[in-house]
Amino acid sequence: MRKDGVFIAVEVSDEAASDRELAHALAEACPVDIFAEGSGGELEIVQGNLDECVLCRLCLDAAPEGTVRVLKLYDNEAVLA
């Protein structure tokens, strides 16, 4: 799954997006509410909050390596590492 804002895009692997525990962890970790838990427990990316990203890396720390990517669209889709 991928959602693009004007400045930031977020990619989450399909397997991770369907993980209820991970959805909860990401929703709790993000200080600007980019992630939410859907009604069935699945992960949702809140389109309207993408460009509020402060590049804090908390989502990357909360998820298994390689399952979440934050892309800087203003920098040729450079990946936040």
TILO-982765 format. One line per field, with one value per atom (N, C-alpha, C, CB): x, y, z; atom name; residue in three letters. Coordinates in nm, 3 decimals. Last residue first. Glycine has a CB too. Layout:
residues N
xx X | ...
yy Y | ...
zz Z | ...
at CA | ...
aa ALA | ...
end
This chain:
residues 81
xx 1.606 | 1.680 | 1.702 | 1.815 | 1.374 | 1.416 | 1.482 | 1.296 | 1.467 | 1.407 | 1.464 | 1.434 | 1.381 | 1.483 | 1.413 | 1.578 | 1.230 | 1.184 | 1.294 | 1.130 | 1.355 | 1.362 | 1.329 | 1.499 | 1.270 | 1.410 | 1.424 | 1.478 | 1.004 | 1.073 | 1.222 | 1.057 | 0.931 | 0.898 | 0.969 | 0.748 | 1.075 | 1.076 | 1.053 | 1.211 | 0.910 | 0.979 | 0.965 | 0.925 | 0.934 | 0.892 | 0.978 | 0.908 | 0.824 | 0.919 | 0.856 | 0.963 | 0.801 | 0.751 | 0.862 | 0.705 | 0.941 | 0.796 | 0.734 | 0.730 | 1.214 | 1.173 | 1.024 | 1.228 | 1.195 | 1.276 | 1.225 | 1.421 | 0.881 | 0.994 | 1.066 | 0.946 | 0.813 | 0.781 | 0.904 | 0.728 | 0.898 | 0.787 | 0.759 | 0.662 | 1.089 | 1.132 | 1.025 | 1.167 | 0.929 | 1.032 | 1.080 | 1.150 | 0.779 | 0.712 | 0.812 | 0.635 | 0.976 | 0.908 | 0.834 | 0.811 | 1.102 | 1.143 | 1.071 | 1.289 | 1.040 | 1.088 | 1.138 | 0.979 | 0.941 | 1.058 | 1.123 | 1.161 | 0.703 | 0.819 | 0.948 | 0.795 | 0.417 | 0.529 | 0.648 | 0.570 | 0.217 | 0.247 | 0.368 | 0.125 | 0.157 | 0.253 | 0.278 | 0.206 | -0.037 | 0.095 | 0.196 | 0.083 | -0.296 | -0.191 | -0.050 | -0.215 | -0.472 | -0.467 | -0.357 | -0.596 | -0.445 | -0.396 | -0.376 | -0.493 | -0.357 | -0.446 | -0.387 | -0.464 | -0.360 | -0.274 | -0.367 | -0.166 | -0.453 | -0.492 | -0.389 | -0.635 | -0.439 | -0.373 | -0.434 | -0.222 | -0.720 | -0.615 | -0.557 | -0.669 | -0.935 | -0.804 | -0.689 | -0.793 | -1.168 | -1.137 | -1.000 | -1.146 | -1.159 | -1.264 | -1.242 | -1.399 | -0.806 | -0.935 | -1.035 | -0.922 | -0.597 | -0.649 | -0.786 | -0.655 | -0.362 | -0.482 | -0.519 | -0.601 | -0.095 | -0.145 | -0.267 | -0.036 | -0.051 | -0.048 | -0.109 | 0.096 | -0.046 | -0.161 | -0.166 | -0.287 | 0.179 | 0.093 | -0.019 | 0.176 | 0.327 | 0.281 | 0.187 | 0.399 | 0.294 | 0.301 | 0.245 | 0.225 | 0.246 | 0.379 | 0.381 | 0.470 | -0.018 | 0.027 | 0.157 | 0.046 | -0.014 | -0.110 | -0.068 | -0.252 | 0.180 | 0.206 | 0.113 | 0.191 | 0.049 | 0.178 | 0.208 | 0.289 | -0.180 | -0.195 | -0.064 | -0.237 | -0.056 | -0.143 | -0.159 | -0.283 | 0.066 | 0.148 | 0.066 | 0.210 | -0.161 | -0.067 | 0.020 | 0.020 | -0.280 | -0.350 | -0.255 | -0.457 | -0.162 | -0.124 | -0.185 | 0.031 | -0.191 | -0.300 | -0.274 | -0.323 | 0.043 | -0.080 | -0.197 | -0.116 | 0.228 | 0.232 | 0.103 | 0.351 | 0.151 | 0.147 | 0.144 | 0.268 | 0.203 | 0.065 | 0.051 | 0.022 | 0.425 | 0.403 | 0.261 | 0.507 | 0.379 | 0.373 | 0.348 | 0.262 | 0.497 | 0.472 | 0.475 | 0.576 | 0.422 | 0.445 | 0.407 | 0.364 | 0.561 | 0.483 | 0.518 | 0.514 | 0.558 | 0.593 | 0.502 | 0.580 | 0.460 | 0.602 | 0.648 | 0.632 | 0.195 | 0.268 | 0.418 | 0.226 | 0.148 | 0.109 | 0.178 | 0.146 | 0.049 | 0.135 | 0.070 | 0.169 | 0.056 | -0.020 | 0.081 | -0.111 | 0.050 | 0.125 | 0.026 | 0.225 | 0.086 | 0.000 | 0.091 | -0.098
yy 0.713 | 0.598 | 0.613 | 0.581 | 0.784 | 0.821 | 0.698 | 0.871 | 0.786 | 0.710 | 0.760 | 0.557 | 1.015 | 0.965 | 0.899 | 1.081 | 1.113 | 0.995 | 0.931 | 0.892 | 1.359 | 1.245 | 1.112 | 1.238 | 1.524 | 1.489 | 1.361 | 1.471 | 1.548 | 1.671 | 1.646 | 1.777 | 1.306 | 1.333 | 1.458 | 1.350 | 1.093 | 1.239 | 1.272 | 1.302 | 0.822 | 0.876 | 1.027 | 0.813 | 0.570 | 0.709 | 0.769 | 0.789 | 0.237 | 0.331 | 0.469 | 0.284 | -0.064 | 0.074 | 0.158 | 0.133 | -0.300 | -0.305 | -0.168 | -0.374 | -0.288 | -0.307 | -0.308 | -0.431 | -0.418 | -0.356 | -0.391 | -0.399 | -0.381 | -0.464 | -0.400 | -0.607 | -0.064 | -0.169 | -0.256 | -0.106 | 0.140 | 0.057 | -0.064 | 0.141 | 0.278 | 0.207 | 0.110 | 0.307 | 0.392 | 0.297 | 0.215 | 0.371 | 0.564 | 0.455 | 0.350 | 0.509 | 0.741 | 0.656 | 0.541 | 0.739 | 0.926 | 0.786 | 0.693 | 0.777 | 1.192 | 1.153 | 1.009 | 1.171 | 1.358 | 1.273 | 1.225 | 1.349 | 1.476 | 1.552 | 1.471 | 1.595 | 1.499 | 1.416 | 1.504 | 1.315 | 1.629 | 1.674 | 1.599 | 1.653 | 1.507 | 1.617 | 1.684 | 1.721 | 1.316 | 1.277 | 1.390 | 1.227 | 1.368 | 1.395 | 1.367 | 1.313 | 1.292 | 1.433 | 1.469 | 1.473 | 1.006 | 1.090 | 1.237 | 1.084 | 0.785 | 0.902 | 1.003 | 0.965 | 0.450 | 0.568 | 0.686 | 0.556 | 0.179 | 0.281 | 0.393 | 0.335 | -0.165 | -0.035 | 0.054 | -0.052 | -0.339 | -0.322 | -0.181 | -0.351 | -0.356 | -0.369 | -0.353 | -0.501 | -0.294 | -0.436 | -0.462 | -0.501 | -0.019 | -0.082 | -0.232 | -0.059 | 0.066 | 0.057 | -0.018 | -0.011 | 0.279 | 0.143 | 0.147 | 0.078 | 0.498 | 0.473 | 0.326 | 0.564 | 0.728 | 0.591 | 0.581 | 0.494 | 0.993 | 0.947 | 0.807 | 0.947 | 1.146 | 1.064 | 1.030 | 1.135 | 1.261 | 1.345 | 1.264 | 1.414 | 1.076 | 1.195 | 1.284 | 1.275 | 0.731 | 0.851 | 0.974 | 0.828 | 0.517 | 0.577 | 0.712 | 0.483 | 0.428 | 0.482 | 0.561 | 0.369 | 0.334 | 0.439 | 0.506 | 0.381 | 0.132 | 0.249 | 0.365 | 0.212 | -0.048 | 0.010 | 0.135 | -0.093 | -0.117 | -0.050 | 0.020 | -0.151 | -0.244 | -0.128 | -0.048 | -0.173 | -0.455 | -0.353 | -0.227 | -0.405 | -0.599 | -0.550 | -0.439 | -0.665 | -0.662 | -0.580 | -0.520 | -0.663 | -0.662 | -0.707 | -0.613 | -0.713 | -0.561 | -0.645 | -0.698 | -0.761 | -0.428 | -0.349 | -0.430 | -0.293 | -0.634 | -0.555 | -0.477 | -0.459 | -0.722 | -0.814 | -0.736 | -0.909 | -0.495 | -0.544 | -0.638 | -0.617 | -0.251 | -0.378 | -0.426 | -0.486 | 0.088 | -0.020 | -0.149 | 0.006 | 0.410 | 0.276 | 0.177 | 0.237 | 0.746 | 0.637 | 0.506 | 0.657 | 1.056 | 0.935 | 0.831 | 0.881 | 1.412 | 1.284 | 1.174 | 1.291 | 1.634 | 1.627 | 1.489 | 1.726 | 1.574 | 1.665 | 1.647 | 1.812 | 1.224 | 1.361 | 1.450 | 1.403 | 0.899 | 1.013 | 1.142 | 1.021 | 0.569 | 0.695 | 0.806 | 0.721 | 0.224 | 0.349 | 0.464 | 0.350 | -0.117 | 0.000 | 0.123 | 0.000
zz 0.606 | 0.661 | 0.809 | 0.590 | 0.372 | 0.506 | 0.567 | 0.594 | 0.036 | 0.145 | 0.277 | 0.128 | -0.218 | -0.125 | -0.007 | -0.077 | -0.432 | -0.358 | -0.274 | -0.455 | -0.495 | -0.587 | -0.519 | -0.650 | -0.281 | -0.297 | -0.381 | -0.160 | -0.243 | -0.281 | -0.308 | -0.172 | -0.140 | -0.279 | -0.331 | -0.295 | 0.056 | 0.043 | -0.105 | 0.096 | 0.201 | 0.084 | 0.079 | -0.045 | 0.426 | 0.414 | 0.303 | 0.551 | 0.458 | 0.397 | 0.391 | 0.255 | 0.633 | 0.619 | 0.558 | 0.757 | 0.624 | 0.603 | 0.583 | 0.719 | 0.683 | 0.545 | 0.519 | 0.496 | 1.010 | 0.906 | 0.767 | 0.919 | 1.175 | 1.133 | 1.014 | 1.096 | 1.338 | 1.240 | 1.212 | 1.109 | 1.498 | 1.547 | 1.458 | 1.558 | 1.353 | 1.473 | 1.524 | 1.583 | 1.161 | 1.119 | 1.237 | 1.054 | 1.319 | 1.247 | 1.203 | 1.125 | 1.406 | 1.504 | 1.437 | 1.587 | 1.240 | 1.232 | 1.330 | 1.254 | 1.198 | 1.331 | 1.338 | 1.431 | 0.995 | 0.971 | 1.101 | 0.888 | 1.029 | 1.078 | 1.068 | 1.223 | 0.827 | 0.872 | 0.910 | 0.762 | 0.708 | 0.845 | 0.900 | 0.937 | 0.474 | 0.468 | 0.603 | 0.371 | 0.564 | 0.513 | 0.518 | 0.371 | 0.638 | 0.737 | 0.685 | 0.860 | 0.440 | 0.478 | 0.576 | 0.535 | 0.437 | 0.328 | 0.371 | 0.210 | 0.659 | 0.654 | 0.556 | 0.796 | 0.605 | 0.597 | 0.574 | 0.481 | 0.813 | 0.716 | 0.721 | 0.744 | 0.889 | 0.887 | 0.780 | 0.862 | 1.039 | 0.939 | 0.945 | 0.798 | 1.204 | 1.265 | 1.167 | 1.329 | 1.082 | 1.095 | 1.154 | 0.961 | 1.075 | 1.155 | 1.174 | 1.088 | 1.095 | 1.030 | 1.116 | 0.894 | 1.269 | 1.262 | 1.197 | 1.404 | 1.107 | 1.187 | 1.173 | 1.142 | 1.057 | 1.059 | 1.149 | 1.105 | 1.100 | 0.961 | 0.951 | 0.906 | 1.344 | 1.304 | 1.155 | 1.341 | 1.442 | 1.358 | 1.291 | 1.252 | 1.584 | 1.655 | 1.573 | 1.698 | 1.576 | 1.492 | 1.563 | 1.361 | 1.755 | 1.744 | 1.674 | 1.672 | 1.727 | 1.856 | 1.843 | 1.958 | 1.467 | 1.504 | 1.635 | 1.517 | 1.493 | 1.408 | 1.442 | 1.260 | 1.667 | 1.703 | 1.622 | 1.683 | 1.516 | 1.645 | 1.684 | 1.754 | 1.300 | 1.277 | 1.406 | 1.224 | 1.434 | 1.373 | 1.346 | 1.243 | 1.510 | 1.612 | 1.557 | 1.664 | 1.260 | 1.359 | 1.463 | 1.430 | 0.943 | 1.077 | 1.182 | 1.092 | 0.693 | 0.743 | 0.884 | 0.647 | 0.642 | 0.652 | 0.707 | 0.517 | 0.609 | 0.732 | 0.751 | 0.729 | 0.351 | 0.465 | 0.597 | 0.462 | 0.197 | 0.211 | 0.331 | 0.083 | 0.337 | 0.267 | 0.294 | 0.311 | 0.286 | 0.385 | 0.308 | 0.495 | 0.221 | 0.169 | 0.284 | 0.060 | 0.187 | 0.281 | 0.212 | 0.414 | 0.083 | 0.052 | 0.157 | -0.094 | 0.095 | 0.157 | 0.101 | 0.312 | -0.040 | -0.006 | 0.039 | 0.101 | -0.098 | -0.186 | -0.166 | -0.160 | -0.054 | -0.025 | -0.128 | 0.121 | -0.139 | -0.167 | -0.122 | -0.315 | -0.020 | -0.031 | -0.050 | 0.097 | -0.076 | -0.081 | -0.092 | -0.201 | 0.000 | 0.000 | 0.000 | 0.124
at N | CA | C | CB | N | CA | C | CB | N | CA | C | CB | N | CA | C | CB | N | CA | C | CB | N | CA | C | CB | N | CA | C | CB | N | CA | C | CB | N | CA | C | CB | N | CA | C | CB | N | CA | C | CB | N | CA | C | CB | N | CA | C | CB | N | CA | C | CB | N | CA | C | CB | N | CA | C | CB | N | CA | C | CB | N | CA | C | CB | N | CA | C | CB | N | CA | C | CB | N | CA | C | CB | N | CA | C | CB | N | CA | C | CB | N | CA | C | CB | N | CA | C | CB | N | CA | C | CB | N | CA | C | CB | N | CA | C | CB | N | CA | C | CB | N | CA | C | CB | N | CA | C | CB | N | CA | C | CB | N | CA | C | CB | N | CA | C | CB | N | CA | C | CB | N | CA | C | CB | N | CA | C | CB | N | CA | C | CB | N | CA | C | CB | N | CA | C | CB | N | CA | C | CB | N | CA | C | CB | N | CA | C | CB | N | CA | C | CB | N | CA | C | CB | N | CA | C | CB | N | CA | C | CB | N | CA | C | CB | N | CA | C | CB | N | CA | C | CB | N | CA | C | CB | N | CA | C | CB | N | CA | C | CB | N | CA | C | CB | N | CA | C | CB | N | CA | C | CB | N | CA | C | CB | N | CA | C | CB | N | CA | C | CB | N | CA | C | CB | N | CA | C | CB | N | CA | C | CB | N | CA | C | CB | N | CA | C | CB | N | CA | C | CB | N | CA | C | CB | N | CA | C | CB | N | CA | C | CB | N | CA | C | CB | N | CA | C | CB | N | CA | C | CB | N | CA | C | CB | N | CA | C | CB | N | CA | C | CB | N | CA | C | CB | N | CA | C | CB | N | CA | C | CB | N | CA | C | CB | N | CA | C | CB | N | CA | C | CB | N | CA | C | CB
aa ALA | ALA | ALA | ALA | LEU | LEU | LEU | LEU | VAL | VAL | VAL | VAL | ALA | ALA | ALA | ALA | GLU | GLU | GLU | GLU | ASN | ASN | ASN | ASN | ASP | ASP | ASP | ASP | TYR | TYR | TYR | TYR | LEU | LEU | LEU | LEU | LYS | LYS | LYS | LYS | LEU | LEU | LEU | LEU | VAL | VAL | VAL | VAL | ARG | ARG | ARG | ARG | VAL | VAL | VAL | VAL | THR | THR | THR | THR | GLY | GLY | GLY | GLY | GLU | GLU | GLU | GLU | PRO | PRO | PRO | PRO | ALA | ALA | ALA | ALA | ALA | ALA | ALA | ALA | ASP | ASP | ASP | ASP | LEU | LEU | LEU | LEU | CYS | CYS | CYS | CYS | LEU | LEU | LEU | LEU | ARG | ARG | ARG | ARG | CYS | CYS | CYS | CYS | LEU | LEU | LEU | LEU | VAL | VAL | VAL | VAL | CYS | CYS | CYS | CYS | GLU | GLU | GLU | GLU | ASP | ASP | ASP | ASP | LEU | LEU | LEU | LEU | ASN | ASN | ASN | ASN | GLY | GLY | GLY | GLY | GLN | GLN | GLN | GLN | VAL | VAL | VAL | VAL | ILE | ILE | ILE | ILE | GLU | GLU | GLU | GLU | LEU | LEU | LEU | LEU | GLU | GLU | GLU | GLU | GLY | GLY | GLY | GLY | GLY | GLY | GLY | GLY | SER | SER | SER | SER | GLY | GLY | GLY | GLY | GLU | GLU | GLU | GLU | ALA | ALA | ALA | ALA | PHE | PHE | PHE | PHE | ILE | ILE | ILE | ILE | ASP | ASP | ASP | ASP | VAL | VAL | VAL | VAL | PRO | PRO | PRO | PRO | CYS | CYS | CYS | CYS | ALA | ALA | ALA | ALA | GLU | GLU | GLU | GLU | ALA | ALA | ALA | ALA | LEU | LEU | LEU | LEU | ALA | ALA | ALA | ALA | HIS | HIS | HIS | HIS | ALA | ALA | ALA | ALA | LEU | LEU | LEU | LEU | GLU | GLU | GLU | GLU | ARG | ARG | ARG | ARG | ASP | ASP | ASP | ASP | SER | SER | SER | SER | ALA | ALA | ALA | ALA | ALA | ALA | ALA | ALA | GLU | GLU | GLU | GLU | ASP | ASP | ASP | ASP | SER | SER | SER | SER | VAL | VAL | VAL | VAL | GLU | GLU | GLU | GLU | VAL | VAL | VAL | VAL | ALA | ALA | ALA | ALA | ILE | ILE | ILE | ILE | PHE | PHE | PHE | PHE | VAL | VAL | VAL | VAL | GLY | GLY | GLY | GLY | ASP | ASP | ASP | ASP | LYS | LYS | LYS | LYS | ARG | ARG | ARG | ARG | MET | MET | MET | MET
end
